[in-house]
Amino acid sequence: MNAKMFRSILRFLGNVISGSSPEADPFPSVILLLDSPREISREQAVELANRAWGSEETHPAVVPAQNRGSWVIRVEDAPFRLRVGRRRMALPGRETNRTRQRSWDLHRAWIAVDYPQGPDIPETEWPACFKLIFLMVHQLWDEHCVGLYIPTEAVTVPNMGDLIASLRWAANNGTPLPFLHQAEERGA
C-alpha cells in the first residue's frame, strides 16, 4: 500500500470517527493552537512574511483573505495563507498522550499557515512546502502557542519551549515527523 492511499484511509477513518466531513483536497498546513485569540494586522503580516520568506531580492506581497485578519501571502510564485481562528478548533479526535491532549484542552484560538496549492503538486513535494511553512510558524511561535497540529499527518506537537525543542520532544516521544526530512533525504 502506498503512502498516499494509506493517508487517504487514515483521513477517511478519522472523519468517520470524528463525524466531520472529509476535506475535499488536503494541502500542507500547520495550525498553531493558541491560549487566546490573536489579531494579525496587514503591517504585522507584511513584517512576518518578510522575516520568514523575504530577502534583498524577494519581497512577499500581502493581500487580505476572506476572513477578517487573515491574509494571502505571495512569495514569488508560491501562495501561502495565514488564517486566524478566534475560537477553539474542533478536535479531530482524542490524543492518546496526555501531553499532546493538553495542547487541545488549553487552546482557545488558532492560526493556520497553509500552502493551498498543495493538491496541485505531487505529495512527494509536500516536505519542501512544510519546510517553507515552518519558516512562518517559527515567526509566530511564542509563549501563547500551546502546541501545533499538522492536519495531513494527524500530528499534534505540544509546546515544550521553543519550536525546535518542541519538534525534538515530539520526535523522541512517538510522533512521526518523517515528512520534515523526506526532501533532504532525496536531495542527498
Disulfide bonds with the S-S distance in Angstrom:
none
